[in-house]
Amino acid sequence: MWLGVESVCMSQNASSAATRPGGEGGADQLVDHDVDPDRLADLRAILVEPKARLLQQILASPTGALSAVELAARNRITESTIRDHLRDLNNRDSEIVAVLEADASPVPNGIPRKYYAVTAYGIDLLKQVNLYEQIGVLYDMYEAAELELPDCDERSVTIAAIEAYEHRPSPEWI
């Protein structure tokens, strides 16, 4: 259907009137919706499917912190890609992911030194977009699963050894 110039002008006037207090006769000031552009950008960032999945998997772990290699065992993406996603979530103005270091030094060969935890702000974002409720199901699923590290033949440790490492960090806020 073809719209004439009059209907386009009328719809533009109606839409701009809707953004002004009091309709067409209202003040020339736009309504302030209190939208935080940084929070909106953070919500967009976590709604990228691999990032949302990584955040949920971290929270579904018994310690609340996982290494990139543990996440690689739970996904079909590489450790490098996982680190890129986590680095992006860590480098935001308001951190969505925090990097935690192992509590002991030196760390045994093959055991990760860096672990990733979802911050309280990240948890709040997941709750806002209704992606937090599924974490209990994921926790049960990973407890029952037999995970295997990528390239396990070339590694000096197993996922069981990494998960059992006694000096792995855990966030205080969870």
Buried (B, 14 or more C-beta within 10 A) or exposed (E): EEEEEEEEEEEEEEEEEEEBEEEEEEEEEEEEEEEEEEBEEBBEBBEEEBBBBBBBBBBBBEBBBBBBBBBBBBBEBEBEBBBBBBEBBBEBEBBBBBBBBBEEEEBEEBBBBBBBBBBEBBBBBBEEEEBBEBBEEBBEEBEEEEBEBBEEEEBEBBBEBBBEBEEBBBBEEB
